């Protein structure tokens, strides 16, 4: 049966696969079999290979000769680089965010989602909500280009989380920190919120690197 594709199918496949990584559904080292993905994604093998190529360029997938395509496993140096970029991107976006009035709805929604996930002991869900919190920080800049870059960064970072043996200890402490950062921003103290975020990211980097096997 021939798959009927719509224009932009490759871009949609890229976004679906990237979302699966951000949501923690694709772990580092997972082999992506073309035959099991074309149907769920609604694309042909050629279009899926195009999507793979895009994600390989982004560093989210790797192609191993004679073995296939796999979800990337990040090195400590790659993780440290992600955090350097995050500090520059997120702290600048928050420090310059509008405060008259604050646009904290997205931040609050992410914190609420995280607390609900904690109540359900859904630690992967807590991690996803935390990722959305940081995407909402960058969204305060009002730049679609920055939003796109942040989506790639969060997908890469989620791959680093996949190596942690205890997701609860990795994600739970940061929910309260997210709440505090959102409260400072809601109070009109964007600069203080950005400083809190800088300390948060440095702590998060140490925790993630410390959880690597």
DRENDO-1510 file (C-alpha; in Angstrom, 1 decimal, always signed):
<recs>
REC; n; res; u; v; w
REC; 1; UNK; +0.0; +0.0; +0.0 .
REC; 2; UNK; +1.4; +3.4; -1.0 .
REC; 3; UNK; +1.7; +6.1; +1.6 .
REC; 4; UNK; +0.0; +9.3; +0.5 .
REC; 5; UNK; +1.9; +12.2; +1.9 .
REC; 6; UNK; +1.0; +15.9; +2.3 .
REC; 7; UNK; +3.5; +18.7; +1.6 .
REC; 8; UNK; +5.8; +19.3; +4.6 .
REC; 9; UNK; +5.6; +15.6; +5.7 .
REC; 10; UNK; +9.3; +15.5; +6.4 .
REC; 11; UNK; +9.2; +18.6; +8.6 .
REC; 12; UNK; +6.2; +17.1; +10.5 .
REC; 13; UNK; +8.1; +13.8; +11.0 .
REC; 14; UNK; +11.1; +15.7; +12.3 .
REC; 15; UNK; +8.9; +17.5; +14.8 .
REC; 16; UNK; +7.1; +14.3; +15.9 .
REC; 17; UNK; +10.4; +12.6; +16.5 .
REC; 18; UNK; +11.9; +15.6; +18.3 .
REC; 19; UNK; +8.8; +15.7; +20.5 .
REC; 20; UNK; +9.2; +12.0; +21.3 .
REC; 21; UNK; +12.7; +12.8; +22.5 .
REC; 22; UNK; +11.6; +15.9; +24.6 .
REC; 23; UNK; +8.9; +13.8; +26.2 .
REC; 24; UNK; +11.4; +11.1; +27.1 .
REC; 25; UNK; +9.8; +8.5; +24.8 .
REC; 26; UNK; +13.0; +7.8; +22.8 .
REC; 27; UNK; +16.0; +6.9; +25.0 .
REC; 28; UNK; +19.6; +7.4; +24.0 .
REC; 29; UNK; +20.9; +4.5; +22.0 .
REC; 30; UNK; +17.5; +3.4; +20.7 .
REC; 31; UNK; +17.7; +2.1; +17.2 .
REC; 32; UNK; +15.1; +3.6; +14.9 .
REC; 33; UNK; +13.8; +1.0; +12.4 .
REC; 34; UNK; +12.3; +2.5; +9.3 .
REC; 35; UNK; +9.7; -0.2; +9.0 .
REC; 36; UNK; +8.2; +0.5; +12.4 .
REC; 37; UNK; +8.0; +4.3; +11.9 .
REC; 38; UNK; +6.7; +4.9; +8.4 .
REC; 39; UNK; +3.2; +3.9; +9.4 .
REC; 40; UNK; +2.8; +5.8; +12.7 .
REC; 41; UNK; +4.4; +8.9; +11.1 .
REC; 42; UNK; +2.4; +8.6; +7.9 .
REC; 43; UNK; +5.5; +9.0; +5.6 .
REC; 44; UNK; +7.4; +7.0; +3.0 .
REC; 45; UNK; +10.8; +5.6; +3.7 .
REC; 46; UNK; +12.4; +8.3; +1.5 .
REC; 47; UNK; +10.7; +11.0; +3.5 .
REC; 48; UNK; +11.6; +9.3; +6.8 .
REC; 49; UNK; +15.2; +9.2; +5.7 .
REC; 50; UNK; +15.0; +12.9; +5.0 .
REC; 51; UNK; +13.7; +13.5; +8.5 .
REC; 52; UNK; +16.5; +11.3; +9.9 .
REC; 53; UNK; +19.1; +13.4; +8.0 .
REC; 54; UNK; +17.7; +16.6; +9.5 .
REC; 55; UNK; +17.9; +15.2; +13.0 .
REC; 56; UNK; +21.4; +13.8; +12.4 .
REC; 57; UNK; +22.5; +17.4; +11.5 .
REC; 58; UNK; +21.0; +18.6; +14.7 .
REC; 59; UNK; +22.9; +16.0; +16.7 .
REC; 60; UNK; +19.8; +14.2; +17.9 .
REC; 61; UNK; +20.4; +11.0; +15.9 .
REC; 62; UNK; +23.5; +9.2; +14.7 .
REC; 63; UNK; +24.0; +6.9; +11.7 .
REC; 64; UNK; +26.2; +3.9; +12.3 .
REC; 65; UNK; +27.6; +2.2; +9.2 .
REC; 66; UNK; +25.9; -1.2; +8.5 .
REC; 67; UNK; +23.8; -0.9; +11.7 .
REC; 68; UNK; +21.3; +1.9; +11.1 .
REC; 69; UNK; +20.1; +5.1; +12.8 .
REC; 70; UNK; +20.2; +5.5; +16.6 .
REC; 71; UNK; +19.1; +8.1; +19.1 .
REC; 72; UNK; +22.3; +10.0; +20.1 .
REC; 73; UNK; +24.1; +9.5; +23.4 .
REC; 74; UNK; +25.7; +12.7; +24.5 .
REC; 75; UNK; +29.2; +13.1; +25.9 .
REC; 76; UNK; +29.9; +15.2; +29.0 .
REC; 77; UNK; +31.5; +17.9; +26.7 .
REC; 78; UNK; +28.3; +18.1; +24.6 .
REC; 79; UNK; +26.2; +18.4; +27.7 .
REC; 80; UNK; +28.4; +21.2; +29.1 .
REC; 81; UNK; +28.1; +23.0; +25.8 .
REC; 82; UNK; +24.3; +22.7; +25.9 .
REC; 83; UNK; +24.3; +24.3; +29.3 .
REC; 84; UNK; +26.6; +27.2; +28.2 .
REC; 85; UNK; +24.1; +28.0; +25.4 .
REC; 86; UNK; +21.1; +27.6; +27.8 .
REC; 87; UNK; +22.6; +30.2; +30.2 .
REC; 88; UNK; +23.1; +32.7; +27.4 .
REC; 89; UNK; +19.7; +32.1; +25.9 .
REC; 90; UNK; +17.4; +31.6; +28.8 .
REC; 91; UNK; +18.9; +34.1; +31.2 .
REC; 92; UNK; +18.9; +36.8; +28.5 .
REC; 93; UNK; +15.3; +36.1; +27.6 .
REC; 94; UNK; +14.1; +36.2; +31.2 .
REC; 95; UNK; +16.1; +39.3; +32.1 .
REC; 96; UNK; +14.6; +41.2; +29.2 .
REC; 97; UNK; +11.1; +39.8; +29.5 .
REC; 98; UNK; +8.2; +42.3; +29.8 .
REC; 99; UNK; +7.1; +42.9; +33.3 .
REC; 100; UNK; +4.3; +45.4; +32.8 .
REC; 101; UNK; +2.5; +43.1; +33.1 .
REC; 102; UNK; +4.5; +39.9; +33.4 .
REC; 103; UNK; +3.5; +37.2; +30.9 .
REC; 104; UNK; +3.8; +34.3; +33.3 .
REC; 105; UNK; +0.9; +32.2; +32.2 .
REC; 106; UNK; +3.1; +29.7; +30.4 .
REC; 107; UNK; +5.5; +29.4; +33.3 .
REC; 108; UNK; +2.7; +28.8; +35.8 .
REC; 109; UNK; +1.0; +26.2; +33.6 .
REC; 110; UNK; +4.3; +24.3; +33.4 .
REC; 111; UNK; +4.8; +24.4; +37.2 .
REC; 112; UNK; +1.2; +23.2; +37.6 .
REC; 113; UNK; +1.7; +20.3; +35.2 .
REC; 114; UNK; +4.9; +19.3; +37.1 .
REC; 115; UNK; +3.1; +19.3; +40.4 .
REC; 116; UNK; +0.3; +17.1; +39.0 .
REC; 117; UNK; +2.9; +14.7; +37.6 .
REC; 118; UNK; +4.5; +14.5; +41.1 .
REC; 119; UNK; +1.2; +13.6; +42.6 .
REC; 120; UNK; +0.9; +10.8; +40.1 .
REC; 121; UNK; +4.6; +9.7; +40.7 .
REC; 122; UNK; +5.1; +10.3; +36.9 .
REC; 123; UNK; +8.7; +11.3; +37.0 .
REC; 124; UNK; +9.1; +11.3; +33.3 .
REC; 125; UNK; +6.1; +13.6; +33.1 .
REC; 126; UNK; +7.8; +15.9; +35.7 .
REC; 127; UNK; +10.8; +16.1; +33.4 .
REC; 128; UNK; +8.6; +16.9; +30.4 .
REC; 129; UNK; +6.9; +19.7; +32.4 .
REC; 130; UNK; +10.3; +21.1; +33.5 .
REC; 131; UNK; +11.4; +21.2; +29.8 .
REC; 132; UNK; +8.2; +23.1; +28.9 .
REC; 133; UNK; +8.9; +25.6; +31.7 .
REC; 134; UNK; +12.3; +26.4; +30.1 .
REC; 135; UNK; +10.7; +26.6; +26.6 .
REC; 136; UNK; +8.2; +29.1; +28.0 .
REC; 137; UNK; +11.1; +31.2; +29.4 .
REC; 138; UNK; +12.6; +31.6; +25.9 .
REC; 139; UNK; +9.1; +32.2; +24.5 .
REC; 140; UNK; +9.0; +35.4; +26.5 .
REC; 141; UNK; +11.4; +36.8; +23.9 .
REC; 142; UNK; +8.7; +36.6; +21.3 .
REC; 143; UNK; +11.1; +35.2; +18.7 .
REC; 144; UNK; +10.1; +32.1; +16.6 .
REC; 145; UNK; +13.7; +31.6; +15.7 .
REC; 146; UNK; +14.8; +31.4; +19.3 .
REC; 147; UNK; +11.8; +29.1; +20.0 .
REC; 148; UNK; +13.1; +26.7; +17.3 .
REC; 149; UNK; +16.6; +26.7; +18.7 .
REC; 150; UNK; +15.3; +26.0; +22.2 .
REC; 151; UNK; +13.2; +23.1; +21.0 .
REC; 152; UNK; +16.4; +21.5; +19.7 .
REC; 153; UNK; +18.3; +22.2; +22.9 .
REC; 154; UNK; +15.6; +20.7; +25.1 .
REC; 155; UNK; +15.5; +17.6; +22.9 .
REC; 156; UNK; +19.3; +17.2; +23.2 .
REC; 157; UNK; +19.1; +17.8; +27.0 .
REC; 158; UNK; +16.4; +15.2; +27.4 .
REC; 159; UNK; +18.8; +12.7; +25.9 .
REC; 160; UNK; +21.2; +13.5; +28.7 .
REC; 161; UNK; +18.4; +12.9; +31.3 .
REC; 162; UNK; +17.9; +9.4; +29.8 .
REC; 163; UNK; +21.1; +8.3; +31.4 .
REC; 164; UNK; +20.0; +9.1; +35.0 .
REC; 165; UNK; +19.3; +6.0; +37.2 .
REC; 166; UNK; +16.8; +7.9; +39.4 .
REC; 167; UNK; +14.4; +10.3; +37.6 .
REC; 168; UNK; +12.7; +11.4; +40.8 .
REC; 169; UNK; +15.9; +12.7; +42.4 .
REC; 170; UNK; +16.8; +14.3; +39.1 .
REC; 171; UNK; +13.6; +16.2; +38.5 .
REC; 172; UNK; +11.7; +16.7; +41.8 .
REC; 173; UNK; +14.0; +19.4; +43.3 .
REC; 174; UNK; +13.8; +21.7; +40.3 .
REC; 175; UNK; +10.0; +22.0; +40.4 .
REC; 176; UNK; +10.2; +24.2; +43.5 .
REC; 177; UNK; +13.0; +26.2; +41.9 .
REC; 178; UNK; +10.8; +26.8; +38.8 .
REC; 179; UNK; +8.0; +28.0; +41.1 .
REC; 180; UNK; +10.4; +30.5; +42.8 .
REC; 181; UNK; +11.7; +31.8; +39.5 .
REC; 182; UNK; +8.1; +32.3; +38.2 .
REC; 183; UNK; +7.2; +34.1; +41.4 .
REC; 184; UNK; +10.1; +36.5; +41.1 .
REC; 185; UNK; +9.2; +37.3; +37.5 .
REC; 186; UNK; +5.5; +37.7; +38.4 .
REC; 187; UNK; +6.6; +40.2; +41.1 .
REC; 188; UNK; +8.2; +42.3; +38.3 .
REC; 189; UNK; +11.8; +41.3; +39.3 .
REC; 190; UNK; +12.9; +40.0; +35.9 .
REC; 191; UNK; +16.6; +40.6; +36.6 .
REC; 192; UNK; +16.5; +38.8; +40.0 .
REC; 193; UNK; +14.6; +35.9; +38.3 .
REC; 194; UNK; +17.3; +35.7; +35.7 .
REC; 195; UNK; +20.0; +35.5; +38.4 .
REC; 196; UNK; +18.1; +32.7; +40.1 .
REC; 197; UNK; +17.8; +30.9; +36.8 .
REC; 198; UNK; +21.6; +31.2; +36.2 .
REC; 199; UNK; +22.2; +29.5; +39.6 .
REC; 200; UNK; +19.6; +26.9; +38.8 .
REC; 201; UNK; +21.2; +26.0; +35.5 .
REC; 202; UNK; +24.6; +25.7; +37.0 .
REC; 203; UNK; +23.2; +23.4; +39.7 .
REC; 204; UNK; +21.3; +21.4; +37.0 .
REC; 205; UNK; +24.4; +21.0; +35.0 .
REC; 206; UNK; +26.3; +19.5; +37.9 .
REC; 207; UNK; +23.4; +17.1; +38.7 .
REC; 208; UNK; +23.1; +15.9; +35.1 .
REC; 209; UNK; +26.8; +15.4; +34.7 .
REC; 210; UNK; +26.9; +13.6; +38.1 .
REC; 211; UNK; +24.3; +11.2; +36.9 .
REC; 212; UNK; +26.2; +10.1; +33.8 .
REC; 213; UNK; +27.2; +6.4; +33.9 .
</recs>
